């Protein structure tokens, strides 16, 4: 989360006071985007002018061509079958710009599709099939637990243990990261949309979907030996060199939800046997360091969507937008 709280109207506040303690306590438990951004800053520090999370990143550019199959489910111009220009950013999770590329944390792929009518479609994805929090409180508590102990420079093991014991929704992503070595290259990593979205076709029929991007180069992870011997920064150069050899491609695969599938909890994966189809192909033709490149100033707000694609009421998805906005405002302001 590159992390504005919606203020409650006066009538709602009055109603909460009239109803007494339970709702008052709920208000006190509400997590704000500003809290989360400050917690990220408290854990990782601040690199002025840079993103608060996924600070370390690489820019790229290319195009996307949607499939006729996808056009049957969504009226978005994304699936017109015509090439759509794309600005991409690949990244390593966390607020440390020098985080090692061997770290067992998520990798990100953010895409801005520039549609012919001037509108945009954003997709902000991770290389894990699930997220590490079902609600903002879990993410906030994780950032607080991860804050380094001044004496050791590392998170307090007891605080991390307590966090995991009290936040079971954090365990699925952590388990995936523990069992799967980091990717050997951005070009050999799959990326998942994490959330459930709505595809809306020309007849206004809604289909619940999840998507992922699968690399045509195949998925390859660092071996245990490579994990020990790889330099701290290799992902950017590897992607640049790979694009020099030719285009890098990912197929966009869309899974169709069935009754009972999680709609608003990104920590729960859908069953593998869900019907799926190829919605298009992403082609990355060039990559470059992010400083001064086109992706650097883009706020990849995941709620920027084209006509024909819509969000669900996933609390994490809804929270990401205001959190990104706060982070964006800070870094554009040079702080």
N, C-alpha and C positions, 0 to 999 in steps of 0.2 A: 504494500500500500504506500504510494507516495502521498502521503496523507496531505465550520461555520455551523454552527449549530443552528437548527431551526428553532427560533424562539417561540414558546407557547403563547397563543393569544391570551388576552386577559381573562376571557370567560373560562378558559380551560384551567388556568391557574386558580381562579376563584373556586371552580368546581373541585379541584384537588384539595384545596384547603378545607372545603366543606365536608368532604368525604373522610378527612382525617388522616391518621398516620400511614396506612398502607400505601396510598398513592403518594404521599409526601416522601416516603422512603424510596418509592420507585423513581421519583424525580431526582432524589439524591444519587441514585445508582446510575442515572443516565450518563452515558459516556459521550463526550463531545469530541469532534474532530481535532479541536485545538489541544485537548488533553493528550490525544494520541500522538500528535506531531511533537508536542513538547516531550513526551516520554521517549520517542525515537531519538530526539536530540539529546536527552539525558543519558541515553545508553551509548550512542555512537558519537556524540559530539556534533558540531556543525562545521560543514565546509561551506563558507560563504559563497553564494551564487550557484550552489549545486542542489540537486534533489536531496530530500531528507532520507529517502529510502531508495534502494536500487541506484545508489549514487554512481557506482562504477558501471559504465556502459559504453556501447559502440553504436554508431549510426550506420544505417544502410538504406538502400533505395532499390526499387524494383516495380513490379506490377502484379496485379491479380486478375485472373480470368475466371469468372463464375461459370457454373454448369447449368444446362437446361433443367436438370433434375431439381436443382435448388430453386429455380424460378417458379416451379410448381408449388413450392411451400412458402416462398417469400417474394413479395413484389419489389424488394429493394433493388435499386439500380446496380448494387454490388454484383448481382447475378444476371446481368444483361448479356453476358457472353462476350462483351467487349473488354479490352484491356483497361484496367483501372490503375492509375499511378498510386504507388504506395511509398510512404516514408516509414522506416522501421527503426526500432531501437532494441538492441539486445543488452541484457544487464545481469548483474549478480546482486542478489538480495542483500539488504543491510545498508547502513548509512556510512560505512567505512569505504572511502574511495580507493583504498589499497588492500581491500579484502582479497585473500588469495583465490585464484581461480580453481583451486583444489578444495575449497571449503565445502562442507556438506550442508549447503543451504540452497534455496531455490534459484533457478535461472529464469529470466523473464524475456518475453518477446512482446513488444508493443507495436501495434500497427495503426497508421492513419491512412485510410483509403480516401482518395480525393475524387469524388463522384462528378460526373459531367455537369450537373446542375449547380455545382459549387458547394453542395453539402458534403458532410464528412461522415465516415463511419470509423469508430475506434474499436480496437480489440486489444485488451491487455491480459496477457496469459502467463502461465508459469509452466515449468517443466515437471511439475508434480500433478497427478490426476485429481488431487483434492487440496483444499486450503487448510491452514492450521488453526482456524477459529470459525465457530458457527455464529458468533456475535461479537460486536466490537469490544465488549468487556474482556473477552479472552485475549484478544490481541493486545489491549492495553496492559493487562496483567502480565503478559509475557514480556513486553518491553521493560516493565518495572523489574521483573525477576531477573532479566538478563543484564541489568545495569551492573557494570564492573565494580567489584569491591576495591576501594582505593588501596587496600593493603596488598592485594594480589594482582590487580589489573584484569581479573577475570570474574565472571559471574559467580555468585555464592552458590555452591552445589546444593546446599540445604534449601535455599530459596527456589532453585530450579526444580528440585525434587517435590517441594510443596506445590509448586505451580502445576506440575504434571498430574499430581494426585488429585488436585481440585478442579482440573480442567480437562476432562477426558476427551473433549472435542478437539484438543490439540494433538492427540496421539497418532491419528492415522497419517497425517503428513510427516510427522517426525519419524514414524516407522518406515515410511517409504524412503525418506532421505537416508536413514541408517542402513537400509538393505540394498540401496542402489547407489553405486558410485556416481560422482558428477560426470557430466558429458565430456567427451574428449574434444568436442567442438560444438559451437552453436549450430553448425550445419548438420550435425548428427544427433540432434536432440528433438524430441517431440515436445509440443507445447499445448497446454490444455486451457480452455476457456474458463474452467473451474465452476462457473455459475450456470444456472438454467436460464435460457432466454426464450422469447416468443418469436417465432416466425409467423408473419401475417401475409397471406396471399391476396390476390386481387379480388377475391370474393369475401375477404375479411375473415377467412378461416384461420384460427390460431393453432399452431402446433408447437408444443413444448420441445425444446432441443438443447443439446449440449454439443460443443464442437471441440475438435482438437486438430492440430497441424502436424502431420507425420512427414519426416524428412525422406526425400527420394534417395538420399545417400545412405539411408539405413541408420538405425539407432546404434550408436557406439558410445560406450562409457570408458572412463579411465580404468585401467587394470589396477590392482592393488600396488604393484610396483610403480606404475606411472603416478599413482596418487602420492607416493613418497618422493619421487624424483622430479616431478614436473616443476617448472619455474612458477613463481607466484602470479605472473601475468602471461598468458599464452592465448587466451580465447580470442582477443581482438585481432592479433596478428594472424592467427589461424583462419579466421573468417575472411580477412582481407586477402590473404594468399589464395584461399579457396575460390573467391569470386574472380581472381585474376585468371584462374584456370577455366572458368566458365560459369554460367548461371547456377545458382543453388535453388532447389525447389522443394516445396512442401505441399502435400495434398491436404486440403481442408476436408475432414471427415465429420459429418454431422450425425449424431445419434438422436433417434426419436423417442421421447418419453412415453411411458405407459402409466396407467393409474397405479398409484402407490409409490412411484419414483419420487425421490426428494426434489422439491421445487425451490425451497428456500434455505437449504442447508448445504453449503459448499464443501463440508467435511465428509459428506456421504457420496460415494461414487455410485453411478448407475451400473446395473448388471452388464456384463460383457456381451450378452446375447441380444441387446437391443438392436432393432433395425437401424441400419445406417446407410448413408450414401455419400458419394464424393460431391462436394458442393463447389469445388473449384481448385485452382492451383496458384499458389504464391510463388513468384520467381524473384529472387534477390540477385541483382546484377552487379552491385557495387557495395563496398563497405569502407568505412573510414573512421578515424578517431572522432569522438563526439564534439570536442572543443571547436566551436565555430561552425559545425555542420548543421544541417537542417533540422535534425531531430532534437538538438540540444534544447531549443526553446519551446518545444511542443509539450503541452500538458495532455498526456494521453488519458483523459477522463473517460472511463469505461461506459459512462452514460451518454456519450455522444454517439447517437445512433441514427441511421437512415430510416426513411419511411419503409416499413416492412419488417423491421427488427425492433423489438421492444424488451425492456427488462421485466423481471419478475420482482416480487417483494422480498427478495433475499436481503437480509439486514446488512450483510457485509458488502454486497454490491451497492446498496443504497448509501452506505457509509463512505465508500471509497471516493465518490465524487467530491463531497465537501472537504475531505481530507486532502485529496490531490490539490484542490483549489487553494488551501492554506499553504501547503508546501510550495506551490507554484508562485503565489504572491510573494512569499519570502525570498525565494531564489531570484525572481525577476527584480526584486527590490535590492538585490545584492547582499542580503543578510543570510 
